[in-house]
Amino acid sequence: MLARLHCRRLTPLRPLSSRPRARSYNEDATCFGFRSPRPASIPDYTPAELANRNVNAPLLRYVESVRRHGHRAALIDPLDLLAREEVSALSPERYGLDLEESYNLTGIVHWTKAGEVKLRDVVERLRETYVGRIGYEYMNVPVKAERLWFDRHLEHAPSPTPISHLPSDRRRGYWELLARSETLDAFLGARFPNLKRYGLEGAESMLPALDVLFRISSLHGITDLVLSMPHRGRLSLLADLLRYPPRALFHKVRGNAECGEELSKLGATGDVVSHIVSSPELEYEGRKIKISMLQNPSHLEAINPVALGKARAKQTSLLRDFAIEPDSCSLGDRVLCLQVHGDAAFTGQGIVMESLGLSNLPHFTSGGSVHLVVNNSIGYTTPAANARSSPYASDPAKAINVPVLHVNADYPESVVQAIETAFLYRDKFRKDVVVDMLCYRRHGHNELDEPSYTQPVMYDKIRSRKSVPQLYEDKLISDGVLSPEAASSLRAEHKAFLDAELKAADTDYVARPDMLGHQWAHMVWPASAEAVHSPETGIAVDALREVGAKSVETPDGFEIHPRLQRHIKNRLKSLEAGTGIDFATAEALAFGTLLHEGFDVRISGQDVGRGTFSQRHAMLVDQKTEQVHIPLNASPAPSHGRLEIANSSLSELAVLGFEHGMTIDSPRLLGIWEAQFGDFGNGAQVVIDTFVASSEAKWLKQSGLVMLLPHGMDGAGPEHSSSRIERYLQLSNDPYYPNPHANVNISVANLTTPAQYFHLLRRQMHRNYRKPLIIASPKGLLRSSAAASSLSEMGHSTAFRPVLDDPSSLDPSTVRRILLLSGKLFYDLSAARATLPSDVQASVALVRIEELCPFPFAAVEAVLSRYNAAQEICWVQEEHRNQGGWAHVKERIDALLDASGRQERLRYLGRRESPAAVGVGKWHAREKELLLKEPFEGL
């Protein structure tokens, strides 16, 4: 399991390179997960080729111009609506060339034809290659080897359209996919006229393209393909290539649950028909490939980073049992990420750019994704001219120098050729590549929409033309590959099959939940009787000391920053004493002990290696060489897990989505995303709403993702104070009344001690199910001696406590006011109470609710019952009244008071309502003074 990320089993299809992988300047053996693509080279020009390029420089300029500008004149628009100007750069006369003159092509055009060739033939061949039904954009790629690969791949073939030489059975197979898709769409339209099916009509060429991609991937050693896509064409893909039973589809369309009725009692909500999935194992020529189709929300493109994370995690999971050294691995050999996009969303959604930005980062890459843009040339009713500021829908990909292949979807064989070329490029260089498939929508945004309200000209053209399947059928009949009778027969047979499946949907189909398979087989459903909610998470104190000491060990000769000597000294001192354990040390103890138990830990975000507040230092940097060392990864046993420190790009939305994708794949990964400041989670709200908070309910997908959101009203101003904890509480389905059988979707905690943090992190892995955990993590408490813990609080037979009673020696009979609170405010109020007369001190109990969700009814009730003499029960918070935990706790605590027969009602104490924290220092000080004074008034 150690350092095997992205390794592959030896296969006769592609021998592994014996060349050692060059290491990054800041990488060492402990930097688990730091991976980059294998070097790929293309032979450069020979001296003879260079000499001929000089001699025939005008011809070279012309050829390079065709390669660069050919796409601008290519016949890629099936509706011929693109604004295309005359491309004078494609005229050979511009370069002083004579069509009747012959030229030596050596080193200029990679054509197998020997000797000198007449320019007229050269021009014809180049136009067939670069100005046909595929437009190639690759000359913008800065790496010479990649440009040379395209030159030679495209020009060396015996024909610029080699796919036309496919066997007849292969071509007929493509047609059958198209015809079945068209038949399904017609069938659904007739049987379910009010269904928004988001059909593939106009873009059916996607199906043979994906069939070829699945085939060529399997034949090149890919065993797992992670697929993300939006709604358009999903049903056609499911019911055919992905083997989703049509009866299951019809069962869902008729309003039934895809996961079984019984799960609705356990909190499952299901999802709409255009979000369902199928993940079959396909076989091509004896090679098996698992297609993992991901559920997507209606927020377009939000699935992209989730797919990237899933692919990255799957590479790790697949290869745990292969003892191959990382230097003999090839990144992306076994797993491919395929992302299908819509044109308007690809240019309009910022998450696309954020996700593309992850594609080549060492801790995020999965060896290159294949992107297929299903380009309808319209977004809902907005034409391309109003939807983007660039010529092509695929242009955002140019920001990371991705080659793009534009192809006319009216020609399925050209689409297949484009997708095959894209895969071969990705396979060679392990980088992203885009196929921009220009097509159209035969209907509006959905089948119930009338598109000619806003696009009358476009839809006049669409309605007057034959469909893509019919055009290809005519082509195959003309070529003698298919007969009209055979074509009619297949369509009739498929319609009869669909009729039979529709009948079976009511009589022979029972929906069964698809969950807890493969690596999740040892886990349980959180609402089941077998679920363990509060496991013991303590560790022997001697073991904690050993792990803590290892967390700051460095190799001989490793020169750390002088200021970190104090960090190391303080940690070792506190470990020896068994007291004074701060949050960073407790975290290191949690990480280290989990690693020893075989779990992997990954923490990502901006500056996570050091920590935003310079507290973590899980990675150390040599001050002379900049070599990175991660102490917890040093000299691990084979059974140990590994710690991955993934300092991320300046992205919240994509990075959080990526980490969610990692955690839904593997239950043995403690995946953590840390925001620089808690409110930066705002930038990831779409992922939080549609994945983190709801994946389990919608799709039965468990995730143990942890979100660390630094939180505290400490005068940092409007943006860096509150983590907006109220938003996460509002997203929960936490019951308002005690219900021990409730399946609450997320956990939300606001902790006050390092020991509590230690136990929560370990609880994530020691439960036999997984739940997202949101922690309003500390800032000012990170080094506070008042908040420090002892090792005994993390020792054997200890566990997380959702409620902490007042630690002072109070006589419960003297307590007149109970102050319920959460987070660091406890220490401020404790200090304020200590300044008051002893009788006042004795009359106030400070009770911390550490875990706000699921609300700990039983623990709160147990503490309140100790203070029967109390006359007031108050909730105190540092956040403004319209924020924080107040709205979440009020009704729940009042329910407890009712149930226990108490007459008191929970009273609010704290800041008044406000949209943001103040940014003026004096105002903040005045607010804090009142906050610490009000809870003790009237006593």
Steps between C-alpha positions, in 0.01 A plus 500: 500500500801726543594738222311309232281781374428458128726194463391238250537128455735399219308440179620379161308783338747770601832418674585730787785737433828419671595865513500634859243770564647844563406628842375845579738730682286486812408133506642223713396144576260610774296722264233239440276574203735746328467363147558638155466346154779284366732676254384463141725589211469513122811480277606844388583593142809343350774720349373410154146597593616828651699578187197439276282715725747786439511441126122488469416762759199641307345153484570454870325828579197391296478158665534648849229751416261224391567313823439814703204649315333206327237466771373848418381378160420140591150366425413442864157665535211272399262796478752733335415776746852580614629836385793393279718753320737436211828363637763649271774322693389175333582623147835363367534801271540716809837332551619528139435134424409350161233228499665325206850495649631195687662518843702282732280442807773362727460646850207716388205269437503157662375315198622153414505582129864508386675748273377839393128565497304750295369782719145449366499151657648634821234771526223249438631262764551774759152636444353150538686464828461843659206664322257210495241386749748518787671823593818457703620761746835391637754751377437706816644218710842622624665156519675421173472124542122523521475710185730259315286208614191657345686589178620146453187324621271697271723513192668158510180301453434356152178706494393802700178311580629153594185419691316451170705185449341336800344156451137508399389336823656780702325766290171314529552486877525879509179532302319261732591721796363803317183323391424358845549844654261659252248223559521544878447876476199449273364232732532719809343792315201288404449313827594782738419825316539714813845365587796735487744239372771736367541273199810454291328585171750693290797378705465123457859476378598517866409133535741350243764741626466370856484141378833549325647675803397213728646250253833669438540575871456134593742388229763741636480365854238729656297296748285779649341797329334769712225675305333831580238658278197730510143403420496523119521156342533326832202269451619382158846426638357322804257280310756386245875512562466506879249212508244666724185288463230695315245352742689671785494824305125473436443409867669826598323707234167381639582666830645207692815500710825386341636388838204308645208631702636377834790746498265799508438413866874529562540847351558425131351754259601357163560725201347590165518272199765707323746441787485120531809291429628162395850369557545178300808297423541487122718267298677570172703228333554326830597817688269613779440860597285629787300813416424702814233750406452766766173652613487868417296784648313747284779753557680460171867402509503465881573131450833564322736524800313218674582278204864607515518413869325168445747409224796597717371292793416206277857483374615464860234246593556284193872468555536445874592138440769558236851531643644726230746777577379851414790564263379215279140624497320689231243757601152417373572156359200332658235771546359755258273793582247586228310826537206577273397866494242731351624791289336787691600357837859434394553869428266639764567306819805602701542151642615390153802727517569408862489130411721541195745678728534180707572275204880518503562562871708222662254429782189524283580361156373160396699485179284710270126512432322464169240776465208474258306822449154424361469834326139588418608855404244633745445518875132466583390790277824700500696484174876462502554867412340597831639210702875532459768751407710261293454319168466148637319347796820306577718809534529493883717190459763707321588657835684178586627441143263217420473383138147516362343296221187661352284250311175501305251273678310432177782260412530223762817359346674835531389524862642154564827602336519811719438311825754233405764765427418672830548178693832423332628848586393460862655155510830635372530817708260444794343843461148626442357516149167637371271379222255775409213319326290757316142378475150635561192447715207371301266629773537785744680483832258218571232332293222716646672823397428697182840618370380697199374777728859620514690305227266480199775484234698231680192286550380542143831341399478226761143398415570488127791255524532128552615372833858387562400130516306531175790676325743230607250230404481647150881503484531133597225398258682689225826324593331158496561445872131505594175419323178699542325183616761432769474859618123487533521161669740618771289803584184286519673241718629762739159662530346159577771445763419835662128414501577175682723682749226754567260220591764336719556827689172442682514124539857369507714779642589567864736791571795410719735749665847521352728568796775358717668294232866423435726685747191617692378145566613507866310823571134532606212737433514774767139444609539124538503319833864402439621860483758595764458870570731566796802267488785527750780685326764523772854366462754388758696799631838341422392451138389863482840615623674286238282630216536860621878477508508356146285789378796739537795272414727609216770315305867555579627815336153641444506872581168631624405864551645634828158605628373143467753382757269650761200327342678163528628568850156598630336194347753259648479674837121475516510135395748417772295683761173358370338843530484819297404317177395760243272458200781440247650227717161337554444503125840341437416233758169428326666482160790285619288250688262461206796441269625227734156339479520484120284801411617758250474870581486778242470867587464756225441871470707814479813489719395185684853364534603789721152603607340841446600604851844337482384237746509165321846451345410149385754555222845641565718674240879485499622859510791426264352265242123560533459126525170411669479245779177366652602338830189285541581327169857412595583125513142367503417134539334330202167491685504871582308767318653811351448871558454714190552873540334658198560874495240604245442771247307810606169323447225405741221368277704257291735390776217418740323312220821309432533398864137389507574280198796349684294413806201345322737252340690385809370450855858451622601855416468782752458781250524853637448834330613803697393851408748779563218672685163345571298736285699393193265202499256745337686448174423127515133531587375312192709196590397526866129514415484246219766249607626530858163550666281289273693222321389240753133592481487539122740230383579278802862616482683524832793735552727551797618841380612743770475875447717714727366856507704739720242693700487771763378857551842636586501839328621377160218683322198401292662223294746319724293458814198272475507170310124547453434194713127570480497404133624151571254458784219605269612239246463223756193284546560496875165424674344773712400243760690204647514210255771243567435334162547815291746480212649849512684590181798694639684568825578858602735575789645808668778361718679641802777250578772319305390167651153547355654572159715186528199284578280646225762433231546144619124449531469572127692181425390278788132522433377223271337754273603839362354849549630843398637695796510881509723646772500867590869471571689732736724794425582672829485174696765325292778585747292594803625344822149528644368276224781242515424134568680216672599169347278325752198662330600309186599177674332163515124491561452863394280634224346816365250669732230707325434705816754621756369600840649788697850385609505718813401357837148640508238395747200433271261623771649852481469537123227744405591557134620244244693643207493261205756586235733366236857572396774730625259737676520257792851616588409868482198448725704287742754779533225759544327287766826465694506877557158502670416452869505138612122482553441614142755252371321221684166595345599457133574171319673503161396199292658438161310333216792376293296325231206708386381248242378235552363683800605307816159489670593233755830659599348848536212361704743317731692820573190716546358251746798567731394862539140466616526818706582714197242765422636608161637310203669718242672447170809719456685533173762730357338499154218741418150392593403420140809281470677233704318221681208693652234411242608137513505451877201706615213274400692184588592617850148626562376153399728350763374742764140412414573129518660537844215713638713813547335838463807690379541602138832542329609865496742652249807697610747641251550732208201649324406423142747601229593389148873496582757543772620854564825613343573785743723402791336723760153381404613138532646569845175664609295203377726254681481695824120483494511132398705408808302723737137417417508127600580593862262793545223472758674232710 
